[in-house]
Amino acid sequence: MLFFPNPYAGGRMGGLVQEPQGSVDLISLLDETSFAAHDTPSFWRVLEQEHGSSVYSEILHHLTRLDFPPAEAKAHWLSILELRRDMARVLGRDVGLRTALCDYFLNRCPQLHHPVFIESQHLVKSERNALIDELTGLKNRRFFNQELEREAERSRRNGDCFSLLMADVDHFKNYNDLYGHLAGDKALATVAGILNATARQVDHVVRFGGEEFAVLLPGADRDQAVAAAERLREAIQGHLFHAPAGNPAHLTISIGAATFPLDADNEADLLSRADHALYRAKRMGRNRTCTRARDMREHVRYPLSMPAKCSFPHNGNATLTGRTLNISLSGMLLACSESVEVGKRVFAEIANPGNGRELPLSATTVRVTEAPRGDNLFYIALAFTPPPQEQDLITFIAPKTPQLH
């Protein structure tokens, strides 16, 4: 994977992943003294095959702080490399990557209008300060907004999941009122340190605001998110805080958990679901972890228009074809030209032409309604029995990963 070895690895300034073992160090890769040695078409093809086309977006952001989608970033990057070679042939010397990059974005494809040259370590320090909460040393809300978007993009691209925890210190106002705001600030810094030390290296612990914290859990499904939340909750519960005058004090946290894309298929809804789960934990007595309420629709529904084929074992395996309208872990909605009986067993198979995958399903018809326009179309609601595996559904829905030629 890719990383920038900054002192606060993570998020846009931390590259694509946090664990450097087996990864590509982009700062070393783009070093002027060694860049020419590996600047070959085959090198970039292999790098893209191993890390995806988003590598070009990461490179250009690192060098310019400009953001481009992967396809556009790749076109720019290859043009910059060709410009560097052309300038070297004309001038009889290597002008360097950054000179070619400046000429390209100033003259060939104007994107920079008033550039300022600054040593990279000064830029890193400035950007680090803009993304760090001064009181706790954790990453701040600005970082959280950037990283939440990046995690959602990564999840959609790779067909996997991630989870979000929202945590709030219980009865913190009482602690502040009893011991004072300076003691409260010290307690918040201690809570932040415990959360950061307990979380995995790849997780992002953020001070969301006041006594509220957020934790992004890359690759974590719902069960893993709950387990991680319980580790954090127990770590805070088991810590003895030292209030003024040596008074021992205990603090606890309540946590709400939500998983993308099972609980929500966009960032705003995911944050809302985790926040609602947090307040549910508060209402249920605090010092606990909650996921989405069971009286709400438990699984997010994905709009999905794909061919479906159904067979009915009670009717001699008669078949019925139609198209899916939406799907979730609990069931799906079909549009068919024929009606069926409610309560009947169905074996369904849907095909995703975008990635070539098929998903066999066992279900029961639970509702049949006629389309309102009277065009001989029926909406058939199916409940899965049993539901598919979470990862199977995510993989089936995921778009096809582009292949390199």
N, C-alpha and C positions, 0 to 999 in steps of 0.2 A: 504494500500500500504506500501512500504518500504522506510525508510529514515535513513541516518546517520546524527545526529544533529551536523554537523560541522558549523562553523560560516559563511560558504559561500555555503549553501545548493544548490545543483544543479549538474547535470552531474555525472560522475563516482564517484566523491567524495561526491556527494550529494544523492546517492541512486537512487531509481527508480522514485521517485516523490518528489515534493517539499513541499507538504502540509502535516504536521504531524498529523492533526486531523484524527482519525480513522485508523492510520497507525501503522506499527510495527517498533519499534526502534531497529535496528540491533545491536547497541553498547550495549544496555541493554540486548538484547537477548543473546549475546555472552559473557557476563560478567561471569568470572570464579566462582564468589561467588554464582550465582543463576542458572548456566547452567544445572547442574545435575537435578534440579527440573523439568525441562520440556523436558529433552532429552529422549523422547519416540518415537517409530515408529509412533504412532497415531498423535503426535504433528506435526511431519514433514509432514505427509500426509495432514493434515488440512492446514498447512502453504502453501504447494504447491498448494492445491486446491484453496486457496484464492488469491494467488499472482503469480501463474504460476511457471513453472520449472526454470525460470531465477533466482529465489531466490537463488539457489545454486551457480550460477555464481557470484552473488553479494556478497554472504557470503565469498567465497574463494578469490575474489578480495580484499575484505576488510581486510582479515586476512593475505594474502600473496602477493598481487598485481600481482598474476598470473591470466591470462584470459583463461577460458575454456568455450566451448559451453555448453548449459544447460544439455544435456544428460550426457556428460562426467563429468561435475561438480557434478551432482547428484551422479554418481557412486563413484567419489572420496570422496565426503562428507559422504556418508553412510559407506564407508570403514574406514574413519577416526574415525567416531563414534564407529564402531565395534572394531577398534584397541584400542581406549581409554578404552572400557569396558574390553577387554582382558588384557591390561596392569594392570588395577585395580585388576582383579582377581589374576594375578600372583604376584603382589607386595603387595597386601592386602591394598592398599590405592588408592585414586583417584589421578592420575598423572596430571589431568587437560587437557583441550582441546588443549591448545597451545603446550604442550609437545607431545601429541599424534600426532598433526598436523606436528610438526617438524620431528618426527621419520618417519612418513609416507612419507613425501616429500623428506627426506634425504636418507631413506633406503628402504622402501617398494616400492615406486614409485618415483624414483629420479627426482625431478623437481627443487629443490633448491641445488645449489652446493657450494656457498660461502655466506651463510646467515649472516646478521649483525643484532644484537638485538638493538632495539631503542625504547624509550618510544613513545607511540602512539601520544601524543600531539606534540612532536618534528617532527614526520613524517607528521602529519597533517599540521603543520606550513610550513614545507618545500614544500609540495605538493601544498598548497594554494598559496604560492609565485610563484610557477612555472606556475600557471593557471590564475594569475591576472595581468592585465595591470597596470604598476606602475603609469602612469600619471593620468588615469581616475578612477582607482579602479574597473573597469569592468572586466569581464572575458576576456581572450585573445584568439588569433587565435588557439592556441593549444587546449584550452578547446572547442572551437567551432567545430574543426574537430572531436573530440571525441563525442561530444553531437549530432552533425548532424548524425553521423553513428548510434548512439543509438536510436535517434528518428525514423530514417528510419526502423531500425530493429523492433522497437515497433509498428510502423504503419503496417508493413507487418504481424506481429504476431497477432495483434488485429483487422486488417481489418478496420482501421480508417485512418484519415489524419492528417497532420500538415502543417504549412506554414512557409515560410522563407521571411523575409524582409531584403533588403539591402538598407541602407540609406547613403547619402553623404551630407556633409555640402556645401551649394551652395556658390560659389565665395569665398571660404575660403582663397585662395592664396591672394586675394585682401585685406582681413582682416589682414592677416599676414604682408603683405607689408606695410600697412598703420599704424598698431599699434605695430608691432614687434612680434617676436616669443614667448616671455614670455606671452604677452597678448593673443596670439593665443592658447598657451597651457592652459591658464586659461579658455578661451572660450570653448575649447574642453572638459575640465573637467566639465564645467557647462552643456554643451549639454549632456554629458554622464549622469549626475545626473538627468536631466529632463527626458531623455528617460527611465532611470531605475525607476524613481518614477511614470511615467505614465503607464508603462507596467504592466501586471498582475503579481501576485506573482509567477505563474508557468512559466512565460516566461523567456527566457535567452537573456539578452542584452549583446552584445560582441563588444569590439573595434576590428574591423577587420584589421585596419591599417590606418595610417595617419588620415584623417578626415572622414573615412568611418566606419560605424557601421553595425552590423548584429543583427537581432532579430529572435530567434526561437520561434514559437508559437505552443506549443503542442495542438493537438486536434482542431486546427482552420481550417475551410474550407476557400475557396477563399473569400467569402463575409465577413466573420469574419476577415480575414487577412486585407482586404482593410479598414474595419472599424477601426481596431487597428492601421493601418498605418496612417490613417487620424487623429486619436487622438494624435499620436506622432508628426505628422507634425504641427498640430495646436498648440500643447504645445510649440514647439520651436518657431514658428512664433509669438506667443503671449508673449514671454519672452523678457524683456528689458535687454540687456547685457551692462555691464559697462566697457567701454574701458578706457585706460589710460587718466588721466587728467579729469576724470568724464564725458567723452563723451558718450552719450547714443548711442547704436548700436543695430541693428536688424540683426539676422541671420535666414536663412530658410534652410530646408533640402528637398532633392528629395528622393523618395522612390520607389523601385521596389519590387513587390510581386510575389511569386510563391508558388504553393501548391502541396504537395506530397500526393498521386501519380497522381493527375489529370494533372499536368503540366509536370511532369517528374517522372520516376520510379526508379531513382537511385540518389545518393547524388550529384555526379558531375554535372549531367544534371540539377538538381534542382538549384544548385548554379549558373550555367550558365544562366538559365532562369531568375532568380531573378536579376542577374547582367545586362542582356540585358534589362529587364524592367526598371531598374534604369537609364540606359543611354538613354532609350526612354523618360523617364521623364525629363532628362536633355535637350534632343533635343527639347522637346515640350515647353520649357520655364522655367523649374525648379519650385521648391516649389509646387510639386504635387506628387500624387501617381499613378503609372502605373502598370498594370499587363502585361501579354504576349500580343504582338502585334496581332491585329485581322487579319492581312494579313498572319500570320504564322498559321500552323495547330494548332488549339486551344486546342485540347485534345490529350493527349498522348495515343498511341495505345499499348495495351498489347498483346503479343503473347499468344494465347489461342487455344488449340486443344481439343475440346469437341463436343459431338454429338449435332446436331441441327435438329429440325423438323420444316418445314415451310408449311403453308397452304395458298392457294390463293383464296380469296373470289370471285374474278372475274371469276374463273374457277371452280365453284361448290365446293369450298374448297378442291381442289386437293392438295395432300400433296407431299412434296419433302424432302428427308433426306440428310444430309451431315455432314460436320465437320467445326467448326469455325477455322479460321487461326489467326485472331486477332480481337480485339474489343476496342472501345473507347466510350465516352459518345455520340459521333455523329453518330456512325455506326459500322458495322462489315463486315468482309470478310469471305465468305464461300467457301468451296470446295465441289462441288456436281457432280454427274455423269450425270446430265441432265441440259440442258440450260433452261433459262426462258426469258421472254420479259422484256425489260427495261421500267421503269415507272409504274410497276404494284404494287399494294398494297400487302403486305405480313404480315402474323401473324407468328412470329417465337417463338420457345421455345427452350432454350438451357439448358442443365443439366450439373452440375459440379459434377462428381462422387467423387471428392476428399473431398467434404464437404456435399454432398447430397442435395444441393440447386438447385432450378430451377428458371429461369428468363424469364418471358413472355415479348415479345417485339412486337411493331408495327413498320413497316418499309416500305420503298419503294425501289424497285430495281433501282440502278442508273448506274450500269456498269456490263457487262458480257463479260468475255474473256475466250478463250480456253487455256488450259494449253499447254505450248510450247512443251512438250515431246510427244504430240499426244496420250495420254493414256485415251482418252474419259473422261477427267476431265475438269470441268468448274469452273472458279473463279467468284463468284457473290458478288458484292459490294452492301450493303444495307445501306440506310440512315434512322436513326430512326425518326419516326414521331408519337408522340413526343419522345424526348430522355428520357431515364430512369433517375430516381433520382440518384444523385451522390452517396449517401450512399448505395443505393440498389446495384449499380454496384460494389462498393468496397467490400461490404459484400459477394456478389456472387463470386468474384474472390478470396477472402481470403482463405487460406488453413484451413482445419479443425483443431480446437483446440484439442490437445490430451486430452483424458479423462483418469482419474485415476481410477484404479480398486483396 
